Amino acid sequence: MSATFTERLADGLSLRVLVLLLGGWLILLPQSLQSPSWLDAMLFDASLALTPERVRYTHPASPSSTGGWYSIWPQVTDRWAEQGLSRHSGALLNGGYRTPWWFYPAFSGLILALAVYLLWLTPVMGRVAALLMTGLLTIGLVAGQIGAQISQGLYLPLGLAVQYLWVGLLLIGAYWHQRRWYRQAQYLRRQLGIERFDNGHWKEALTALKACPTSESILDLLYDQAREHERRQRRQEALACYREIARRKPMYRDVAQRLKALEARQGGTGTANLAKTQVLEEFAVPQQLGRYQIERELGRGAMGIVYLGRDPHIAREVAIKTLNVAPFDADERESLKKRFFREAEAAGRLRHPNIVTVYDVGQEHALAFIAMDYVRGEPLSERTAQSRQLPLAKVYELMATVAEALAYAHEQQVVHRDIKPGNILYDPDENRVVVTDFGIARVANSARTQTGEIMGSPLYMSPEQLKGARVGPASDIFSLGVTLYQLLTGALPFRGDTIAELSYQIVQSRHRPLREVRKDLPRSATRIVNKALQKEPEKRYATAAEMAKALRSALEKEF
């Protein structure tokens, strides 16, 4: 059984199917409905109270003598009404009320129409519109039952239809809520897979992607990672990725051929040759990019390899971030280059002493590159362990400086979207802190910003970012609050064993009180963190500058 078939089967066994099965049960099993529901009993009594004068009606001749498909329904429905009504009101005398032969086929059609409404119309109507429409339908059904009894002496038990309508609405609402969280979890797993791969945790990256349902984007990502493993001579990792693709979609691209070739080479390549090839691959560093001379590799970021370079004209050291577009087809290549240079466009608008400066962009053969200020120091992620924590006063000072830098970026309509300790560099020798890696920043007022994209590190995301809503400066304030919490305590404010659980905690649950984690913290730490971590953006600091002011005020009063 293929993975895709299994995923579709699991998706089919859902609350939505339960609504359909419940409707089918009401249509196909009338013998189980031979007594009225509690709602029918209430409506019958209400009709009696509203009837000014009791009028008795006699049953018409049963159509069973004429034959036809409905021949069994008069007896069933009449018995249904008589048994139920005589049980609670004593008002059914000598068959005074009757259920006509056509009621049950009409009831079946009504249930079918309600099922269509619940399954296909309510999802596109929106929550408020669906509630209003369901309320109107309920009023119509109740009025129809009461009106038929008062004016015509007809007992039309529609209570089950009303109950089905509301139970179905609750189930459909729960289904779509479940689907939203499911899709969110898949986005976060995909993001985690990318982040783990970029940081060299290849097994964890593959594990995260294995948990994602089959889609073209997931297959593309697995394929890209397999190709990168191949280029770096990591054959075991490449085989694992190709096998996962083949399990999901055997005919995907050239996976079958690549898998066969890798498996054939697996036993025939000596360790000496393998080691030699790896050395050649690892030191295949370009000598020059544009006018910049390359000295060595600094690391690997989310977009590609980062080199230390030198501008010979002014003898300035620069960090050069690269993106190799050669392995991609023409359409993908253009899309990647546009995204890469859009990063430079966003960051290049910023001129601030505490934000990394972008100097130049360009392309050399298959490598697109961005030259930026080379910042010495270490990321603050190295200062989150309790053994290496910074003094409290220094944490306040650094976070106030970062908040001021973000305030400047927000004034330029640039939102970072991925504030975390790893993207803040600190040089203790110069006492300088710099916000870096605007790699997923988006120009806030750009038409290219798409609501619904999830970008950033899940541990530091704001609730609105996790929901896929449009994010603004308040999202950076929330992420800075998480960063402040971690630098103060060495722990994260929200915890979860899975991404879905972590997402739920961030969106729905209150963070663990700061002073439960570290008792010696001043009250100002609790006050500032609590305000920054509010679930609703409008309840946080109005601006990053306001948060910076609160930090500096506390720094002056308490340290």
N, C-alpha and C positions, 0 to 999 in steps of 0.2 A: 504493500500500500504506500503510495507516494506521500511525501510530506504535505504537498499542496492539498491532496484529497483529505488527509487527516485534519488539516487546519480548517477546511471548508465544512467538514462534518462537525467539528467542535463548534464552529460559528453558528451552524444551523441548529444545534441543540441549545436553544437560548430561550429567554423569556418571551421573545416574539413568537416562537413556535408554540409556547404554552398558551398564548392568546388564541392562536389559530385552532389548537386542539380543543380548547374550552368551547369555542364557537361551534366546532364540528360536533362536539358531544351534545350541545343543546339542540342542534339540528337533527341529528341522526338517532337520538335515543329518547323519544317522547315518552316511552313507557316509564322512564325513571322520574318523570315530572308530573306524576298524577296527583299531587297535592300542591296547593298554591304556596308561594314563598311568603315570608313574613311581610314583605312589602305589599304583595297582592292583598293580604288580609287587612293591612292598614288602609289601603286605598279603597277596598270594598266597604269597610266601616265608614270611611270618610264620605263615600258616595251616598250611603244610606242616610247619613246625617244631613247631607245637602239636598236630598230628594224631598220636595214638599209633600208629595202624596205617593204612596206605594202603588205602583202599577204592575200587574202581573202579565206576563207574556207566555204564550204557549210555544212549545218547540215545533218547528216546521217539520215536514216529512223528511226523513233521513235520505240523503242522496245515495245511500248505499244500494238502494234498489235499482238505481240506474247504472251501477257498476262504475268503473273508472278508478284512477290511481288513488283518489282521496277516500275510498270507500271505508277504510279503517279509522279515519280521523274523527268523524262525528262522535262515535262511541267513546273514544279515548279522551277527547277534549271535554265532552259533556261530563263524563265521569270525573275527570280532573277537577272541573269547577264544582260539581255537586259535592264531592267528598270533602274538598277543602273548605267550602263555605259553610257547610252544615256543621263543621267542627267548631267554628268560633263565633258565629253570629246568630244562628237559628233563623236567619231571614230567608232562606231558600225554601219556600213553601210551594209544594205541588209543581216544582220545576218552573218557578216564576222567572228566574234568570237563566239564560242559555248562552252557550258558547257555540257560535255558528261553525259549520263544517269547513269554511274557508279560512278559519283563523290560523290553524297550524301551518299550512303552506305559506301564509302571509308572515307568520312568526319566523319561519325558516328563512324567508327572504330578508326579513328585518335583521336577523342575526348575521346573515351574510353581508348585508350592507354595513352593519356596525363593524364587522371584522375588517372590511376594506377601509373604512374610515380610520380605525385604530392603527392599522398596519402601514397604510400608505399616505394618509392625509395628515394625521397629527404630527409626524416628524417634520413636515415642511411648514407647518402653521406657526410654530413657536409655542412656548409654554403658556403664555397668557391667552392667546387666541384659542388654543386647544381647550383650555379650561372654560372659556366663555362659550365656545361651540358645544362642548359636552353638557354644560349647564342648560343651554337652550334646547338641546335634544332631550334632556331629562324632563324639562318642563313640558315639551310637546308630547312625550310618551305618557306622562302622568295625566296630563289634560285629556289625552285621547282615551285612556282607560276610564277615567271618571266620567267624561262626557258621554261615552257609549253606554255606560251603565245607567246614567240618569235619564238620558233622552230616548234610548232605544231598548233598554232592558237587556243589553248585551254584556256578558261578562267576558272581557278580553284581558286575561292576566299577562300584563306586560312587565311585571315586577322583575322577572328574571332577566329581561332584556336591559332594564335600567341597571341592575346589579352587574351584568356582564359589561356594560358600557364603562362603569366606573372602575371595576376590578381590572378590566383590560387597559384603561388609561394609566392606572398605577403601574401595571406590569410594563407597559410600553415606556413610560417615563423612567422606570428603573433600568430597563434595557438600554436606552440611549445614554443614561448616566454611566452605566457600566461600560458601554462602548467608548465613551469619551476618555475614561480612565485607562481603558485598554490601549487605545491609540497613543495616549500620552506616555504610557509605560514603554511602548515600542519605540517612540521617538527618543526617549531617554536611554534605552538600551543601545540604540544605534549610536547615539552621541557618546555613550560610555565606550562602545567598541572602537570608535575613532580615537577617543582620547587615550585609551589603553594602548592602542597600536602606536600612536605617535610617541608615547613614552617608553616604548620598547617592551611592554607587557603583552606579548603576542598571544599567549595562551588565554589570558583573561579577555583580550579583545575578541578572540574567536568564540569563547564561551558566551560573551554578551551577545554577539551576532547570531549565535545558534538559537538563542531564546526569542529572536525576532521571527515573525511569520514571513513566508516566502513572498517577495515582491521584487520587481525589477531593480529598485534602488538597493535592496539588500544584496541581491546577486551581483550587482555592479560593484558594490563595496567589497564583497568577498573576493571577487575577481581581481580588483585593483590591489588588494592586500596580497593575494597569491602572486601576482606579477612582481610586486615589490620584493617579496621573499625570494622569488627566483633571481631577480637582479642582484640580490645580496647573497646568493648562494645558500639561503636558508631552506634547504630542500624539504626537511621534515615539516616545517611550518607551511611551506607552499603546498605540499601534498595534503595536509590536513584541510587547508582552505579549498583546494580543488575537489577533494572528496565530499566536503560538505555541499558544494555547489552541485556535484554530480548526484548526490542523494536527493536534492530538491528538484533539479531540472537537468537530466542527463544530457540533453542536446543543447545546452547553453553555450553559445559562441564556440570556441575551440577547446573547451575544457577536456573533452574525451581524449583528444590528441595530446594535449599537454600532460594530462595525467598519465597516459601510457608512456610517453617519453621520459617523464620523471621517474616512474617506477622502473623503467628499463635501465636508466642511468644509476639508480640507487645502489645496485649491487656491483656495478662495473667501474666505479671511480675510486681510485686509491686515496687514502687520507692525505698523502703528501701532495698530490695534485689538487685536491680539494682545498687544502690550506693555502697553497700557492695562489689559486684563483681568488680566494677570499682576500688575500693581501692586496692583490691587484685591484680588486673592486673597491676595497675600503680606502685606498689611497688615490683613487681616480678623482682627485680634486682639481677643478679648473685653475689655471694659472692667473687668469685675468677675466673680469666681467666689466664690460664697458671700459671706463678709465681706471677702474679699481684693481689693484694687485691683491690677489688672495694669499693670505698667510697660513691660515689653518681653519679647521672646522670648530665651531663653537658649540653646536648642538643641533637638535632637530625639533622644530616647532610644529604647530598644527598644520601649517601650510607647506613646509618643506625644510631643507637643510639651511642652517644659518652659519655663515662664515665670518671670520675676522678678516677685514680687508684694510687697505690703505689707499688714500687718495694721494698720488705722488705730486700733484700740483700744489697742494697746500700742506702736505705731510700730516694729514689727519687720519686717525683710526676710525673705521666705521664698521658697523655690523651689517652684513648683507644677507637678507632673507631671500631665498630662491624658491622657485617652483619649476620643476622639470615637466614640461607639457608634451614631450616627445611620445610617451607611451599611449597617449589618448588619440582618439580619432579626431577628425577636423572639427566637428561640432562641439565635442567635449573640450577640445583645446581652446577654442575661442571663448567658451563659457568660463573656463577656469581662469584664463588670462584676464577677462573682464572682472571677475570676482577679485582676483589678486590685485589688480591695479585700483579697484574700488577701495580696497583696504588702504592703499597709499593715499587715495583722494581724501578719505575721511581723516586719517592721521596727519596728512600734510597740511591741513588747514589749521593745525594747532601749533602755537608758539608759546610755550610755557616752560619755565625752568624745571618743573617737576613732571613733565610729560616728555617721553622720548621724541626726539626731533627726526623727521623724515627729510633727507636731503635730495634724494634722486630716485628715479625709477627708470627701468630700461629692459631690454631684451637682448640676449646674446645667444644666437642659434636657438636651441630648444629650451633655454633657461630664461625665464622672466625673473627680474630681481628688483628689490627695493633696498636702497642704501640709507641707513639711519645711524643716529648717534650711538656710538659704542659706550655703554654704561658699565662701569666697573661695580663690583659688589655682588651680593647674593640675593636671591628671592626671599621674601619674608616667610615663605613656606618652610625654610630652613630654621625659622625661629618659632615654630609652633609647638615643638616638643618641650616638655616641662624642663628638661635639663638645659635648654638653650633659650629659654624665654627672655625677652627684653625686660628691663625695668618698667614699672607701670607708667612712670612719667614719660619715658621714651615712647611707649606705645601710644599714649595720648598725643604726644607731639607729632609722631609720624602719621597717625590717622587724621589729625587735623590738617596736615599738609596735603595728604592725599585728597581729602574732602575739598580743599581749596582748588586743587588741580582739576577735580571733577566738576566743580562749579564753573570753572573757566570753560571746560569742554562743553558743558551743557549750554552755556551762553552762545557757543559757536554752533549749536544745534547738533552736536555729536554726543551720542550715548555709547558708552563703552560696551555694556552688555555682558562682560565677563570679568568683573572685579573679583579678585581672589588673591591670597598671599603669593601665589606663584607668579602673578602678573605685576607685582610691586617689588622693585629692586631697591636694596638698601646698601649704601656704602658707608660703613661706620667711620672710616678714616676721614672722609669729607663731610660726614653727617648729612648725607644727601639721600633723598628718597625719590624714586621716579616711577611713574605709572607707565607700563609698557604693554605691548601686544594688543593694539587696537585691531587685531586680526579679524574680529567679527563685529567690529563697530559698524553701525549703520547711521547714515545721515538722517536725523530724525524727521526732517521735513521732505526727504527725497521721495519721489514717486516710486522709486524702486523698492522701498521698504515694503515687505509683505507681511501683513498680520497673520499670525499662525505659525511662523517659522520658529523653531526652538533651537536656540544657539547658546552656547556657554557651558559651564561646568555645573552639573545637576546639584552638587552639594551647596552651591552658593547662589542658586537661582532664586528669584523672587516668585511669589505665588502667581502673579499675572504672567510671568514668563513661562512657568510650568503649564499654565492653562492655555498657552498659545495665544494670549491676547496681545494687543499692541502695548509695547513697553516704552517708558520714557525715563527721565532723570530719576524718578522715584525708585525704579528698579535698581539702579546703581547704588542708591542710598541703602536699600535693603541688603544688597551684596556686601557693601562696606560694613554694615552692621554685623553680618555673619563673620566677616574677616576680623573685626574688632573683638567679637566674642571669642574667636579661636585664639587670637594673640594674647588675650587676657587670661584664658583658662587652659589652653592647650587642648580643648575639646570643641566639638561642633554643637550648635544649638539644637539641631534636629538629627535624629538617628533612625535608621531603618535597615533591616536585613536585606531588603530588596529595593530596587529603584521605585517600584510602585508604592511600597510602604513609605519610603523616604518622601516621595512626592506628596502622599496623603498627609504626612506629618507637617510638611512645609505649608501646604495649602490650608489645612483644617485645624491643626493642633498648635497649642501654645508651646513656645520653646522652654527648655528646662531653665529655671531661674538661675541667674548668673552666680549668685552667692551660695547656691547649693553646691556648685562645682568648686568655687574658690571663695572661702569665707572671708579672706582679708581684703577683699576689693572694696573700694569706697562706694558710697551710695550713688555717686554721680555715674559710675559705670553702669549700674542697673538702670538708672533713669535714661541714659543716652541709648543704651542697647535696646531697651524696651520700646522706645519711640521709633528707632530705626527699623525694628523688626515687626512693626504693625502689619497685619494682613492687608488692610485697605491702603492703597497708595496715598490717599488724601490725608490719612492719619499719621503718616511719617513726617519727617522734617520737610518743610515746604521746598527747601533747596539744599543742596550740598553745602552751600555757604553757611546756612543756618546750623547745620550739624557741626561744621568746623568751628563756628563761634561757640557752641555749647562745649565742645572739647577744650578749647583754649580757655574758656571761663573756668571750667572745672580744674584745669591744669594750674591756673593762677591761685585758686582758692585752696586746693587740697594738697599741693605738692610744694 
